Amino acid sequence: MHTMTEELVSQRTRKLREQARQSRCRRRVRALRRADRMERKAERRLIEAWRRAAELRAAAGLADY
């Protein structure tokens, strides 16, 4: 049978493991959100580049290019 100290250590260990697991999950969620933001920003920049290229072609008379 576990002594009171062993039981407390066991509970503390379980609690620390659970906290570590939750921390890993939170880090993964933050990393995913950061990646999503970066992807959206890259998409906006690409769309803006296409728009600007189209404007420049039109201004240069190369709209059919």
PDB file of N, H, CA, C and O in Angstrom:
ATOM      1  N   MET A   1       0.844  -1.183   0.000  1.00  0.00           N
ATOM      2  CA  MET A   1       0.000   0.000   0.000  1.00  0.00           C
ATOM      3  C   MET A   1       0.884   1.239   0.000  1.00  0.00           C
ATOM      4  O   MET A   1       1.946   1.261   0.622  1.00  0.00           O
ATOM      5  N   HIS A   2       0.435   2.261  -0.699  1.00  0.00           N
ATOM      6  H   HIS A   2      -0.428   2.244  -1.204  1.00  0.00           H
ATOM      7  CA  HIS A   2       1.202   3.505  -0.780  1.00  0.00           C
ATOM      8  C   HIS A   2       1.118   4.274   0.538  1.00  0.00           C
ATOM      9  O   HIS A   2       0.080   4.324   1.198  1.00  0.00           O
ATOM     10  N   THR A   3       2.241   4.862   0.884  1.00  0.00           N
ATOM     11  H   THR A   3       3.085   4.821   0.348  1.00  0.00           H
ATOM     12  CA  THR A   3       2.207   5.772   2.026  1.00  0.00           C
ATOM     13  C   THR A   3       1.623   7.086   1.561  1.00  0.00           C
ATOM     14  O   THR A   3       1.491   7.319   0.359  1.00  0.00           O
ATOM     15  N   MET A   4       1.279   7.930   2.482  1.00  0.00           N
ATOM     16  H   MET A   4       1.387   7.741   3.458  1.00  0.00           H
ATOM     17  CA  MET A   4       0.711   9.235   2.143  1.00  0.00           C
ATOM     18  C   MET A   4       1.688  10.029   1.272  1.00  0.00           C
ATOM     19  O   MET A   4       1.267  10.680   0.317  1.00  0.00           O
ATOM     20  N   THR A   5       2.971   9.984   1.584  1.00  0.00           N
ATOM     21  H   THR A   5       3.314   9.455   2.360  1.00  0.00           H
ATOM     22  CA  THR A   5       3.978  10.714   0.801  1.00  0.00           C
ATOM     23  C   THR A   5       4.056  10.171  -0.617  1.00  0.00           C
ATOM     24  O   THR A   5       4.125  10.939  -1.576  1.00  0.00           O
ATOM     25  N   GLU A   6       4.044   8.841  -0.752  1.00  0.00           N
ATOM     26  H   GLU A   6       3.988   8.217   0.027  1.00  0.00           H
ATOM     27  CA  GLU A   6       4.098   8.231  -2.092  1.00  0.00           C
ATOM     28  C   GLU A   6       2.869   8.621  -2.907  1.00  0.00           C
ATOM     29  O   GLU A   6       2.969   8.893  -4.103  1.00  0.00           O
ATOM     30  N   GLU A   7       1.730   8.646  -2.260  1.00  0.00           N
ATOM     31  H   GLU A   7       1.650   8.425  -1.288  1.00  0.00           H
ATOM     32  CA  GLU A   7       0.496   9.031  -2.957  1.00  0.00           C
ATOM     33  C   GLU A   7       0.562  10.490  -3.406  1.00  0.00           C
ATOM     34  O   GLU A   7       0.162  10.811  -4.525  1.00  0.00           O
ATOM     35  N   LEU A   8       1.057  11.362  -2.554  1.00  0.00           N
ATOM     36  H   LEU A   8       1.382  11.101  -1.645  1.00  0.00           H
ATOM     37  CA  LEU A   8       1.195  12.779  -2.921  1.00  0.00           C
ATOM     38  C   LEU A   8       2.161  12.947  -4.082  1.00  0.00           C
ATOM     39  O   LEU A   8       1.910  13.727  -5.001  1.00  0.00           O
ATOM     40  N   VAL A   9       3.271  12.210  -4.037  1.00  0.00           N
ATOM     41  H   VAL A   9       3.475  11.577  -3.290  1.00  0.00           H
ATOM     42  CA  VAL A   9       4.250  12.277  -5.133  1.00  0.00           C
ATOM     43  C   VAL A   9       3.616  11.766  -6.419  1.00  0.00           C
ATOM     44  O   VAL A   9       3.805  12.354  -7.484  1.00  0.00           O
ATOM     45  N   SER A  10       2.870  10.682  -6.323  1.00  0.00           N
ATOM     46  H   SER A  10       2.716  10.205  -5.458  1.00  0.00           H
ATOM     47  CA  SER A  10       2.200  10.111  -7.485  1.00  0.00           C
ATOM     48  C   SER A  10       1.190  11.101  -8.072  1.00  0.00           C
ATOM     49  O   SER A  10       1.136  11.281  -9.289  1.00  0.00           O
ATOM     50  N   GLN A  11       0.397  11.736  -7.221  1.00  0.00           N
ATOM     51  H   GLN A  11       0.441  11.589  -6.233  1.00  0.00           H
ATOM     52  CA  GLN A  11      -0.568  12.735  -7.690  1.00  0.00           C
ATOM     53  C   GLN A  11       0.139  13.912  -8.356  1.00  0.00           C
ATOM     54  O   GLN A  11      -0.273  14.397  -9.409  1.00  0.00           O
ATOM     55  N   ARG A  12       1.212  14.352  -7.710  1.00  0.00           N
ATOM     56  H   ARG A  12       1.547  13.957  -6.855  1.00  0.00           H
ATOM     57  CA  ARG A  12       1.969  15.485  -8.263  1.00  0.00           C
ATOM     58  C   ARG A  12       2.561  15.123  -9.625  1.00  0.00           C
ATOM     59  O   ARG A  12       2.535  15.933 -10.552  1.00  0.00           O
ATOM     60  N   THR A  13       3.086  13.923  -9.742  1.00  0.00           N
ATOM     61  H   THR A  13       3.107  13.265  -8.989  1.00  0.00           H
ATOM     62  CA  THR A  13       3.661  13.462 -11.009  1.00  0.00           C
ATOM     63  C   THR A  13       2.602  13.433 -12.102  1.00  0.00           C
ATOM     64  O   THR A  13       2.836  13.888 -13.221  1.00  0.00           O
ATOM     65  N   ARG A  14       1.427  12.888 -11.763  1.00  0.00           N
ATOM     66  H   ARG A  14       1.237  12.518 -10.853  1.00  0.00           H
ATOM     67  CA  ARG A  14       0.332  12.859 -12.748  1.00  0.00           C
ATOM     68  C   ARG A  14      -0.061  14.275 -13.160  1.00  0.00           C
ATOM     69  O   ARG A  14      -0.293  14.548 -14.338  1.00  0.00           O
ATOM     70  N   LYS A  15      -0.131  15.164 -12.187  1.00  0.00           N
ATOM     71  H   LYS A  15       0.057  14.942 -11.230  1.00  0.00           H
ATOM     72  CA  LYS A  15      -0.508  16.550 -12.471  1.00  0.00           C
ATOM     73  C   LYS A  15       0.533  17.212 -13.378  1.00  0.00           C
ATOM     74  O   LYS A  15       0.178  17.914 -14.324  1.00  0.00           O
ATOM     75  N   LEU A  16       1.812  16.990 -13.088  1.00  0.00           N
ATOM     76  H   LEU A  16       2.101  16.419 -12.319  1.00  0.00           H
ATOM     77  CA  LEU A  16       2.867  17.579 -13.914  1.00  0.00           C
ATOM     78  C   LEU A  16       2.848  17.022 -15.330  1.00  0.00           C
ATOM     79  O   LEU A  16       3.057  17.759 -16.295  1.00  0.00           O
ATOM     80  N   ARG A  17       2.597  15.715 -15.456  1.00  0.00           N
ATOM     81  H   ARG A  17       2.427  15.117 -14.673  1.00  0.00           H
ATOM     82  CA  ARG A  17       2.502  15.114 -16.796  1.00  0.00           C
ATOM     83  C   ARG A  17       1.341  15.705 -17.573  1.00  0.00           C
ATOM     84  O   ARG A  17       1.478  16.006 -18.759  1.00  0.00           O
ATOM     85  N   GLU A  18       0.208  15.872 -16.926  1.00  0.00           N
ATOM     86  H   GLU A  18       0.097  15.627 -15.963  1.00  0.00           H
ATOM     87  CA  GLU A  18      -0.965  16.454 -17.588  1.00  0.00           C
ATOM     88  C   GLU A  18      -0.688  17.900 -18.005  1.00  0.00           C
ATOM     89  O   GLU A  18      -1.054  18.320 -19.103  1.00  0.00           O
ATOM     90  N   GLN A  19      -0.038  18.654 -17.117  1.00  0.00           N
ATOM     91  H   GLN A  19       0.259  18.312 -16.226  1.00  0.00           H
ATOM     92  CA  GLN A  19       0.307  20.037 -17.468  1.00  0.00           C
ATOM     93  C   GLN A  19       1.252  20.073 -18.664  1.00  0.00           C
ATOM     94  O   GLN A  19       1.100  20.916 -19.549  1.00  0.00           O
ATOM     95  N   ALA A  20       2.215  19.175 -18.698  1.00  0.00           N
ATOM     96  H   ALA A  20       2.338  18.491 -17.979  1.00  0.00           H
ATOM     97  CA  ALA A  20       3.156  19.114 -19.818  1.00  0.00           C
ATOM     98  C   ALA A  20       2.420  18.772 -21.109  1.00  0.00           C
ATOM     99  O   ALA A  20       2.693  19.354 -22.158  1.00  0.00           O
ATOM    100  N   ARG A  21       1.479  17.817 -21.027  1.00  0.00           N
ATOM    101  H   ARG A  21       1.258  17.343 -20.175  1.00  0.00           H
ATOM    102  CA  ARG A  21       0.705  17.443 -22.214  1.00  0.00           C
ATOM    103  C   ARG A  21      -0.119  18.635 -22.722  1.00  0.00           C
ATOM    104  O   ARG A  21      -0.165  18.903 -23.923  1.00  0.00           O
ATOM    105  N   GLN A  22      -0.760  19.338 -21.796  1.00  0.00           N
ATOM    106  H   GLN A  22      -0.723  19.121 -20.821  1.00  0.00           H
ATOM    107  CA  GLN A  22      -1.553  20.504 -22.182  1.00  0.00           C
ATOM    108  C   GLN A  22      -0.676  21.600 -22.766  1.00  0.00           C
ATOM    109  O   GLN A  22      -1.074  22.282 -23.710  1.00  0.00           O
ATOM    110  N   SER A  23       0.513  21.771 -22.209  1.00  0.00           N
ATOM    111  H   SER A  23       0.837  21.217 -21.442  1.00  0.00           H
ATOM    112  CA  SER A  23       1.437  22.783 -22.731  1.00  0.00           C
ATOM    113  C   SER A  23       1.839  22.456 -24.159  1.00  0.00           C
ATOM    114  O   SER A  23       1.915  23.341 -25.011  1.00  0.00           O
ATOM    115  N   ARG A  24       2.097  21.169 -24.416  1.00  0.00           N
ATOM    116  H   ARG A  24       2.036  20.450 -23.724  1.00  0.00           H
ATOM    117  CA  ARG A  24       2.454  20.765 -25.786  1.00  0.00           C
ATOM    118  C   ARG A  24       1.298  21.056 -26.732  1.00  0.00           C
ATOM    119  O   ARG A  24       1.503  21.546 -27.843  1.00  0.00           O
ATOM    120  N   CYS A  25       0.082  20.752 -26.286  1.00  0.00           N
ATOM    121  H   CYS A  25      -0.084  20.354 -25.384  1.00  0.00           H
ATOM    122  CA  CYS A  25      -1.094  21.013 -27.126  1.00  0.00           C
ATOM    123  C   CYS A  25      -1.234  22.502 -27.403  1.00  0.00           C
ATOM    124  O   CYS A  25      -1.503  22.902 -28.536  1.00  0.00           O
ATOM    125  N   ARG A  26      -1.052  23.324 -26.374  1.00  0.00           N
ATOM    126  H   ARG A  26      -0.833  22.998 -25.454  1.00  0.00           H
ATOM    127  CA  ARG A  26      -1.167  24.772 -26.560  1.00  0.00           C
ATOM    128  C   ARG A  26      -0.088  25.282 -27.517  1.00  0.00           C
ATOM    129  O   ARG A  26      -0.354  26.143 -28.355  1.00  0.00           O
ATOM    130  N   ARG A  27       1.134  24.746 -27.389  1.00  0.00           N
ATOM    131  H   ARG A  27       1.350  24.046 -26.708  1.00  0.00           H
ATOM    132  CA  ARG A  27       2.204  25.165 -28.299  1.00  0.00           C
ATOM    133  C   ARG A  27       1.878  24.792 -29.733  1.00  0.00           C
ATOM    134  O   ARG A  27       2.137  25.564 -30.657  1.00  0.00           O
ATOM    135  N   ARG A  28       1.312  23.611 -29.918  1.00  0.00           N
ATOM    136  H   ARG A  28       1.102  22.984 -29.168  1.00  0.00           H
ATOM    137  CA  ARG A  28       0.934  23.181 -31.265  1.00  0.00           C
ATOM    138  C   ARG A  28      -0.157  24.083 -31.839  1.00  0.00           C
ATOM    139  O   ARG A  28      -0.109  24.460 -33.011  1.00  0.00           O
ATOM    140  N   VAL A  29      -1.132  24.424 -31.012  1.00  0.00           N
ATOM    141  H   VAL A  29      -1.171  24.118 -30.060  1.00  0.00           H
ATOM    142  CA  VAL A  29      -2.217  25.306 -31.463  1.00  0.00           C
ATOM    143  C   VAL A  29      -1.653  26.675 -31.836  1.00  0.00           C
ATOM    144  O   VAL A  29      -2.010  27.233 -32.873  1.00  0.00           O
ATOM    145  N   ARG A  30      -0.765  27.220 -30.987  1.00  0.00           N
ATOM    146  H   ARG A  30      -0.475  26.766 -30.144  1.00  0.00           H
ATOM    147  CA  ARG A  30      -0.156  28.518 -31.299  1.00  0.00           C
ATOM    148  C   ARG A  30       0.652  28.456 -32.590  1.00  0.00           C
ATOM    149  O   ARG A  30       0.591  29.376 -33.406  1.00  0.00           O
ATOM    150  N   ALA A  31       1.406  27.378 -32.777  1.00  0.00           N
ATOM    151  H   ALA A  31       1.456  26.631 -32.114  1.00  0.00           H
ATOM    152  CA  ALA A  31       2.205  27.221 -33.994  1.00  0.00           C
ATOM    153  C   ALA A  31       1.301  27.131 -35.220  1.00  0.00           C
ATOM    154  O   ALA A  31       1.606  27.706 -36.264  1.00  0.00           O
ATOM    155  N   LEU A  32       0.190  26.409 -35.091  1.00  0.00           N
ATOM    156  H   LEU A  32      -0.058  25.942 -34.243  1.00  0.00           H
ATOM    157  CA  LEU A  32      -0.747  26.291 -36.207  1.00  0.00           C
ATOM    158  C   LEU A  32      -1.379  27.646 -36.533  1.00  0.00           C
ATOM    159  O   LEU A  32      -1.502  28.010 -37.702  1.00  0.00           O
ATOM    160  N   ARG A  33      -1.775  28.384 -35.509  1.00  0.00           N
ATOM    161  H   ARG A  33      -1.675  28.088 -34.559  1.00  0.00           H
ATOM    162  CA  ARG A  33      -2.353  29.717 -35.747  1.00  0.00           C
ATOM    163  C   ARG A  33      -1.338  30.642 -36.406  1.00  0.00           C
ATOM    164  O   ARG A  33      -1.676  31.397 -37.317  1.00  0.00           O
ATOM    165  N   ARG A  34      -0.092  30.579 -35.940  1.00  0.00           N
ATOM    166  H   ARG A  34       0.183  29.966 -35.199  1.00  0.00           H
ATOM    167  CA  ARG A  34       0.967  31.408 -36.523  1.00  0.00           C
ATOM    168  C   ARG A  34       1.167  31.038 -37.996  1.00  0.00           C
ATOM    169  O   ARG A  34       1.299  31.921 -38.844  1.00  0.00           O
ATOM    170  N   ALA A  35       1.188  29.739 -38.301  1.00  0.00           N
ATOM    171  H   ALA A  35       1.081  29.022 -37.612  1.00  0.00           H
ATOM    172  CA  ALA A  35       1.342  29.286 -39.682  1.00  0.00           C
ATOM    173  C   ALA A  35       0.163  29.745 -40.540  1.00  0.00           C
ATOM    174  O   ALA A  35       0.348  30.149 -41.688  1.00  0.00           O
ATOM    175  N   ASP A  36      -1.043  29.684 -39.986  1.00  0.00           N
ATOM    176  H   ASP A  36      -1.194  29.357 -39.053  1.00  0.00           H
ATOM    177  CA  ASP A  36      -2.226  30.154 -40.717  1.00  0.00           C
ATOM    178  C   ASP A  36      -2.119  31.645 -41.029  1.00  0.00           C
ATOM    179  O   ASP A  36      -2.424  32.075 -42.141  1.00  0.00           O
ATOM    180  N   ARG A  37      -1.680  32.437 -40.037  1.00  0.00           N
ATOM    181  H   ARG A  37      -1.432  32.087 -39.133  1.00  0.00           H
ATOM    182  CA  ARG A  37      -1.516  33.881 -40.270  1.00  0.00           C
ATOM    183  C   ARG A  37      -0.484  34.137 -41.354  1.00  0.00           C
ATOM    184  O   ARG A  37      -0.688  34.982 -42.226  1.00  0.00           O
ATOM    185  N   MET A  38       0.614  33.416 -41.301  1.00  0.00           N
ATOM    186  H   MET A  38       0.780  32.730 -40.593  1.00  0.00           H
ATOM    187  CA  MET A  38       1.667  33.590 -42.306  1.00  0.00           C
ATOM    188  C   MET A  38       1.151  33.216 -43.695  1.00  0.00           C
ATOM    189  O   MET A  38       1.465  33.887 -44.678  1.00  0.00           O
ATOM    190  N   GLU A  39       0.368  32.156 -43.774  1.00  0.00           N
ATOM    191  H   GLU A  39       0.113  31.611 -42.976  1.00  0.00           H
ATOM    192  CA  GLU A  39      -0.189  31.722 -45.049  1.00  0.00           C
ATOM    193  C   GLU A  39      -1.142  32.774 -45.607  1.00  0.00           C
ATOM    194  O   GLU A  39      -1.081  33.107 -46.790  1.00  0.00           O
ATOM    195  N   ARG A  40      -2.023  33.298 -44.751  1.00  0.00           N
ATOM    196  H   ARG A  40      -2.072  33.027 -43.790  1.00  0.00           H
ATOM    197  CA  ARG A  40      -2.956  34.334 -45.216  1.00  0.00           C
ATOM    198  C   ARG A  40      -2.204  35.579 -45.687  1.00  0.00           C
ATOM    199  O   ARG A  40      -2.565  36.175 -46.702  1.00  0.00           O
ATOM    200  N   LYS A  41      -1.175  35.969 -44.964  1.00  0.00           N
ATOM    201  H   LYS A  41      -0.882  35.485 -44.139  1.00  0.00           H
ATOM    202  CA  LYS A  41      -0.383  37.134 -45.348  1.00  0.00           C
ATOM    203  C   LYS A  41       0.292  36.886 -46.697  1.00  0.00           C
ATOM    204  O   LYS A  41       0.301  37.767 -47.557  1.00  0.00           O
ATOM    205  N   ALA A  42       0.853  35.700 -46.883  1.00  0.00           N
ATOM    206  H   ALA A  42       0.846  34.985 -46.185  1.00  0.00           H
ATOM    207  CA  ALA A  42       1.506  35.369 -48.156  1.00  0.00           C
ATOM    208  C   ALA A  42       0.492  35.383 -49.299  1.00  0.00           C
ATOM    209  O   ALA A  42       0.793  35.854 -50.395  1.00  0.00           O
ATOM    210  N   GLU A  43      -0.705  34.867 -49.041  1.00  0.00           N
ATOM    211  H   GLU A  43      -0.950  34.484 -48.150  1.00  0.00           H
ATOM    212  CA  GLU A  43      -1.751  34.880 -50.070  1.00  0.00           C
ATOM    213  C   GLU A  43      -2.125  36.310 -50.445  1.00  0.00           C
ATOM    214  O   GLU A  43      -2.270  36.628 -51.625  1.00  0.00           O
ATOM    215  N   ARG A  44      -2.283  37.180 -49.432  1.00  0.00           N
ATOM    216  H   ARG A  44      -2.165  36.922 -48.473  1.00  0.00           H
ATOM    217  CA  ARG A  44      -2.622  38.579 -49.719  1.00  0.00           C
ATOM    218  C   ARG A  44      -1.522  39.251 -50.528  1.00  0.00           C
ATOM    219  O   ARG A  44      -1.803  40.000 -51.464  1.00  0.00           O
ATOM    220  N   ARG A  45      -0.268  38.986 -50.168  1.00  0.00           N
ATOM    221  H   ARG A  45      -0.040  38.378 -49.408  1.00  0.00           H
ATOM    222  CA  ARG A  45       0.846  39.593 -50.894  1.00  0.00           C
ATOM    223  C   ARG A  45       0.910  39.091 -52.336  1.00  0.00           C
ATOM    224  O   ARG A  45       1.210  39.859 -53.250  1.00  0.00           O
ATOM    225  N   LEU A  46       0.629  37.794 -52.540  1.00  0.00           N
ATOM    226  H   LEU A  46       0.386  37.170 -51.798  1.00  0.00           H
ATOM    227  CA  LEU A  46       0.633  37.241 -53.886  1.00  0.00           C
ATOM    228  C   LEU A  46      -0.481  37.854 -54.719  1.00  0.00           C
ATOM    229  O   LEU A  46      -0.257  38.225 -55.872  1.00  0.00           O
ATOM    230  N   ILE A  47      -1.672  37.966 -54.155  1.00  0.00           N
ATOM    231  H   ILE A  47      -1.853  37.664 -53.219  1.00  0.00           H
ATOM    232  CA  ILE A  47      -2.791  38.581 -54.874  1.00  0.00           C
ATOM    233  C   ILE A  47      -2.455  40.033 -55.232  1.00  0.00           C
ATOM    234  O   ILE A  47      -2.727  40.481 -56.346  1.00  0.00           O
ATOM    235  N   GLU A  48      -1.867  40.755 -54.290  1.00  0.00           N
ATOM    236  H   GLU A  48      -1.646  40.391 -53.385  1.00  0.00           H
ATOM    237  CA  GLU A  48      -1.477  42.142 -54.555  1.00  0.00           C
ATOM    238  C   GLU A  48      -0.422  42.204 -55.657  1.00  0.00           C
ATOM    239  O   GLU A  48      -0.464  43.102 -56.498  1.00  0.00           O
ATOM    240  N   ALA A  49       0.503  41.285 -55.666  1.00  0.00           N
ATOM    241  H   ALA A  49       0.538  40.556 -54.983  1.00  0.00           H
ATOM    242  CA  ALA A  49       1.539  41.259 -56.708  1.00  0.00           C
ATOM    243  C   ALA A  49       0.904  40.987 -58.072  1.00  0.00           C
ATOM    244  O   ALA A  49       1.274  41.619 -59.062  1.00  0.00           O
ATOM    245  N   TRP A  50      -0.048  40.052 -58.133  1.00  0.00           N
ATOM    246  H   TRP A  50      -0.348  39.538 -57.329  1.00  0.00           H
ATOM    247  CA  TRP A  50      -0.728  39.775 -59.400  1.00  0.00           C
ATOM    248  C   TRP A  50      -1.491  41.013 -59.878  1.00  0.00           C
ATOM    249  O   TRP A  50      -1.453  41.367 -61.057  1.00  0.00           O
ATOM    250  N   ARG A  51      -2.181  41.660 -58.943  1.00  0.00           N
ATOM    251  H   ARG A  51      -2.212  41.373 -57.985  1.00  0.00           H
ATOM    252  CA  ARG A  51      -2.938  42.859 -59.304  1.00  0.00           C
ATOM    253  C   ARG A  51      -2.009  43.947 -59.832  1.00  0.00           C
ATOM    254  O   ARG A  51      -2.291  44.582 -60.849  1.00  0.00           O
ATOM    255  N   ARG A  52      -0.910  44.150 -59.133  1.00  0.00           N
ATOM    256  H   ARG A  52      -0.682  43.635 -58.307  1.00  0.00           H
ATOM    257  CA  ARG A  52       0.047  45.184 -59.551  1.00  0.00           C
ATOM    258  C   ARG A  52       0.664  44.844 -60.901  1.00  0.00           C
ATOM    259  O   ARG A  52       0.842  45.731 -61.736  1.00  0.00           O
ATOM    260  N   ALA A  53       0.991  43.581 -61.128  1.00  0.00           N
ATOM    261  H   ALA A  53       0.846  42.860 -60.450  1.00  0.00           H
ATOM    262  CA  ALA A  53       1.548  43.162 -62.420  1.00  0.00           C
ATOM    263  C   ALA A  53       0.541  43.417 -63.540  1.00  0.00           C
ATOM    264  O   ALA A  53       0.908  43.866 -64.626  1.00  0.00           O
ATOM    265  N   ALA A  54      -0.741  43.124 -63.263  1.00  0.00           N
ATOM    266  H   ALA A  54      -1.039  42.760 -62.381  1.00  0.00           H
ATOM    267  CA  ALA A  54      -1.781  43.367 -64.268  1.00  0.00           C
ATOM    268  C   ALA A  54      -1.898  44.863 -64.562  1.00  0.00           C
ATOM    269  O   ALA A  54      -2.059  45.259 -65.717  1.00  0.00           O
ATOM    270  N   GLU A  55      -1.817  45.690 -63.523  1.00  0.00           N
ATOM    271  H   GLU A  55      -1.686  45.369 -62.586  1.00  0.00           H
ATOM    272  CA  GLU A  55      -1.876  47.143 -63.720  1.00  0.00           C
ATOM    273  C   GLU A  55      -0.692  47.623 -64.559  1.00  0.00           C
ATOM    274  O   GLU A  55      -0.860  48.445 -65.460  1.00  0.00           O
ATOM    275  N   LEU A  56       0.476  47.124 -64.270  1.00  0.00           N
ATOM    276  H   LEU A  56       0.612  46.457 -63.538  1.00  0.00           H
ATOM    277  CA  LEU A  56       1.660  47.542 -65.012  1.00  0.00           C
ATOM    278  C   LEU A  56       1.591  47.076 -66.468  1.00  0.00           C
ATOM    279  O   LEU A  56       1.970  47.819 -67.373  1.00  0.00           O
ATOM    280  N   ARG A  57       1.103  45.837 -66.701  1.00  0.00           N
ATOM    281  H   ARG A  57       0.794  45.234 -65.965  1.00  0.00           H
ATOM    282  CA  ARG A  57       0.953  45.363 -68.087  1.00  0.00           C
ATOM    283  C   ARG A  57      -0.057  46.245 -68.825  1.00  0.00           C
ATOM    284  O   ARG A  57       0.164  46.621 -69.976  1.00  0.00           O
ATOM    285  N   ALA A  58      -1.158  46.569 -68.159  1.00  0.00           N
ATOM    286  H   ALA A  58      -1.337  46.263 -67.224  1.00  0.00           H
ATOM    287  CA  ALA A  58      -2.182  47.393 -68.792  1.00  0.00           C
ATOM    288  C   ALA A  58      -1.622  48.766 -69.107  1.00  0.00           C
ATOM    289  O   ALA A  58      -1.876  49.302 -70.185  1.00  0.00           O
ATOM    290  N   ALA A  59      -0.870  49.340 -68.193  1.00  0.00           N
ATOM    291  H   ALA A  59      -0.663  48.903 -67.317  1.00  0.00           H
ATOM    292  CA  ALA A  59      -0.287  50.653 -68.410  1.00  0.00           C
ATOM    293  C   ALA A  59       0.737  50.636 -69.535  1.00  0.00           C
ATOM    294  O   ALA A  59       0.924  51.641 -70.222  1.00  0.00           O
ATOM    295  N   ALA A  60       1.395  49.509 -69.726  1.00  0.00           N
ATOM    296  H   ALA A  60       1.243  48.693 -69.168  1.00  0.00           H
ATOM    297  CA  ALA A  60       2.408  49.389 -70.780  1.00  0.00           C
ATOM    298  C   ALA A  60       1.794  48.916 -72.082  1.00  0.00           C
ATOM    299  O   ALA A  60       2.502  48.748 -73.074  1.00  0.00           O
ATOM    300  N   GLY A  61       0.487  48.700 -72.093  1.00  0.00           N
ATOM    301  H   GLY A  61      -0.088  48.836 -71.287  1.00  0.00           H
ATOM    302  CA  GLY A  61      -0.178  48.251 -73.313  1.00  0.00           C
ATOM    303  C   GLY A  61       0.053  46.783 -73.585  1.00  0.00           C
ATOM    304  O   GLY A  61      -0.021  46.350 -74.735  1.00  0.00           O
ATOM    305  N   LEU A  62       0.331  46.011 -72.554  1.00  0.00           N
ATOM    306  H   LEU A  62       0.391  46.364 -71.620  1.00  0.00           H
ATOM    307  CA  LEU A  62       0.599  44.593 -72.739  1.00  0.00           C
ATOM    308  C   LEU A  62      -0.495  43.742 -72.075  1.00  0.00           C
ATOM    309  O   LEU A  62      -0.217  42.663 -71.553  1.00  0.00           O
ATOM    310  N   ALA A  63      -1.700  44.223 -72.100  1.00  0.00           N
ATOM    311  H   ALA A  63      -1.926  45.100 -72.524  1.00  0.00           H
ATOM    312  CA  ALA A  63      -2.795  43.548 -71.407  1.00  0.00           C
ATOM    313  C   ALA A  63      -3.002  42.127 -71.911  1.00  0.00           C
ATOM    314  O   ALA A  63      -3.465  41.276 -71.151  1.00  0.00           O
ATOM    315  N   ASP A  64      -2.674  41.843 -73.168  1.00  0.00           N
ATOM    316  H   ASP A  64      -2.298  42.534 -73.785  1.00  0.00           H
ATOM    317  CA  ASP A  64      -2.870  40.494 -73.721  1.00  0.00           C
ATOM    318  C   ASP A  64      -1.684  39.593 -73.445  1.00  0.00           C
ATOM    319  O   ASP A  64      -1.691  38.434 -73.859  1.00  0.00           O
ATOM    320  N   TYR A  65      -0.677  40.083 -72.767  1.00  0.00           N
ATOM    321  H   TYR A  65      -0.671  41.025 -72.431  1.00  0.00           H
ATOM    322  CA  TYR A  65       0.536  39.310 -72.507  1.00  0.00           C
ATOM    323  C   TYR A  65       0.273  38.157 -71.608  1.00  0.00           C
ATOM    324  O   TYR A  65       1.191  37.401 -71.289  1.00  0.00           O
TER     325      TYR A  65
END
